[in-house]
Structure formats: structure tokens, C-alpha cells
Amino acid sequence: MLSLRTLIAIITTASLSSTVTAQKVIPNWGHCGGLAFSGTPNPSPCADGWTCTVANQYYWQCLPPSTTTTTTRATTSTTTSKYP
């Protein structure tokens, strides 16, 4: 016959293990976050070594570690002179 302590330990372990759920891992090149993402959590984890990278506020994508995103902005300046 099981002792009360053993029975409580079994019940506690069973109830704890039933509340733990595995997080969904997003496949390579997959949609992992952003305002248009309906998954939970946001962002969701990518496959090992891959990173959930922001493309824009609505779309984040799982990219390999060697991928880099560079954003450039063109600037224009105008200089006027009162002398010809």
C-alpha cells in the first residue's frame, strides 16, 4: 500500500506534467512574429541556430544566423548661397 506522502507526490507530479506544454518551433524561413502573427508566444522560437528577425512591424521571419539585414536611408541636402 502506498503511503500518503507517496500518493501526494504522484498526484502533484501528474498534475504538473499535464500543465506543461511544448512551445511550437517555427520552421526555417517561417513567419515567427509581428502584428500579423496569430501564434503564441509572439515572437515564437525558431529552429536551433535560426533567429526571429523583424522584416517590418507586421512580419517577422526565421532567418539563418549568417543572414544580415541592412537598412539604408537616402538623404538629400540643399545648399543655397546669397553670392553667385
TIFI-141553 format. One record per residue: residue in three letters; x, y, z of N, C-alpha, C in turn. Coordinates in pm, whole numbers, plus 32768, in hexadecimal, padded with zeros to 4 digits. Example, Ala and Ser with C-alpha at 12.3 -4.5 7.8 and 13.67 -1.06 7.14 Angstrom:
BEGIN
ALA85277DC7830C84CE7E3E830C85287EB6830C/SER85057F1F82C485577F9682CA850A80038313/
//
This chain:
BEGIN
MET80557F8B8000800080008000805A807C8000/LEU803180E27FB5807E815E7FAA806681B68024/SER80D181F8804F80C1825580BE807D82D4808A/LEU8049832180E38006839E80BE806983FD807A/ARG80E2840380AA8149845A806F816584307FDE/THR817283AE7FC3818C837D7F3C8116839B7EE1/LEU809F83897F13802783A57EC4801D84397EA0/ILE803A84917EFD803885217EE380A385457E7C/ALA811985097E87818485237E27815C84F87D9B/ILE811B84887D8D80EE84567D09808584B47CCF/ILE802584DD7D1E7FBA85367CEF7FF385BE7CC6/THR804E85F37D18808C86747CF980DB866D7C78/THR812B86047C67817C85F47BEF812385E57B75/ALA80B785997B7F805D85867B0E801886087AE7/SER7FED86567B487FA886D37B298008873A7AF0/LEU8085873E7B2080E7879C7AE9810D87787A5B/SER811F86F87A40814986D079B980DA86E57953/SER805E86E4797D7FF186F9791E7FDF878D78FC/THR801587E8794E800788767931807A88AD78DD/VAL80E6886078CE8158888D787E813F886877ED/THR814388CD7796813088B3770881AD88DE76BD/ALA81CC88957655824188B576058223892C75AB/GLN82858986759E827489F87545828889C974B5/LYS82398A00745C824689DF73CF82C28A25739A/VAL831889DB735883908A13731B836F8A317289/ILE838A8AAC7261836C8AD771D983D68A9F717B/PRO83AF8A67710984118A3070AC84658A9D706A/ASN84D58A74702F852D8AD16FEA84E08B216F81/TRP84FB8BA16F7A84BD8C026F20842B8C1E6F43/GLY83FA8BEB6FB3836E8BFA6FD9834E8C817019/HIS82CD8C9E702082958D18705D82938D0170F4/CYS82E38D4F714082F28D3571CF82BE8DA4722A/GLY82928E1671F382638E81724982368EFA71FC/GLY82118F63724781E28FE0720C814E8FF47224/LEU811C906771FD808F908872148030902C71C8/ALA805A8FF4715880048F9B710980128F097134/PHE805F8EEE719D80778E6571CA80118E3D7232/SER7FD08DCC721D7F688DA0727A7F998D3572DA/GLY80178D0E72D0804D8CA67327806C8CD873B2/THR80838C7B740C80A78C9C749481208C4974BA/PRO81868C7E74F681998D0B751581C28D5A7499/ASN81C08DDB74A781E68E347438825D8E867466/PRO82D58E71743682F98E1573CB83078D8673FD/SER82F68D2873A283078C9A73C283968C7173A4/PRO83C58C0773E884508BDC73D384648B9D7349/CYS84D78BB9730F84FE8B7F728E854F8AFF72A8/ALA85688AB4723D85BA8A3B724686458A617279/ASP868C89FF72B087118A1772EB876C8A64728D/GLY87A68AD072C288058B20727687C48B8C7221/TRP87438B85720C86FC8BE771BB86C38C527217/THR86AC8CCA71E286808D3B723486028D7871F9/CYS85A38D9A724F852B8DE0722485538E72720D/THR85578E9B718E858A8F1D716685198F747132/VAL85178FF2715C84AF9050713584C3907B70A4/ALA845F90617050845F90946FC68418911B6FC5/ASN83A691227009835C919E701F830491857099/GLN82B491E570BF826591D5713A81FE91657132/TYR81D9913C70BA817490D470A981AE90497092/TYR82299041706182608FBF703882ED8FAC706C/TRP83008F4570BD83828F1B70ED839A8E9070B6/GLN84168E71708F84338DF3704D84AB8DAE708C/CYS84A68D27709285178CD970C385848CD77058/LEU85F68D13707986658D1B701A86E08CD57052/PRO87358CA06FFA87AF8C5E7029880E8CC37068/PRO886A8C9470BC88C18CF07104891C8D4370AA/SER89398D17703089948D636FDA894D8DD26F8E/THR88C98DD96F96887E8E406F5088848EC26F9D/THR88A28F2E6F5888A08FB16F988843900B6F49/THR880290626F8E87A890C16F5087E4914B6F5D/THR87F191906EEE882792166EEF87BE92766EBC/THR87A592DD6F08874593436EDF879293C26EC2/THR877B93F96E4B87BD94766E28875494DF6E0C/ARG8779955A6E24871E95C86E0C876796306DBA/ALA872C96586D4B876996BF6CF8874B97486D34/THR87AE979F6D33879A98266D6587C098896CF7/THR877A98F36CF28793995D6C9187A499DF6CDC/SER880A9A2B6CB6881C9AAD6CF488269B166C87/THR87F29B886CA687F39BF96C48883A9C6D6C8B/THR88979CA76C4388E19D196C7688C59D906C1B/THR889C9DFB6C5788869E776C0A88E89EDF6C3A/SER890F9F316BDE896D9F9B6BFE8938A01F6BCB/LYS894EA0896C158920A10A6BE78985A1496B87/TYR89F9A1086B728A5EA1396B158A5FA0E06A98/PRO8A61A11F6A1E8A61A0CE69A48AE0A082698D/
//
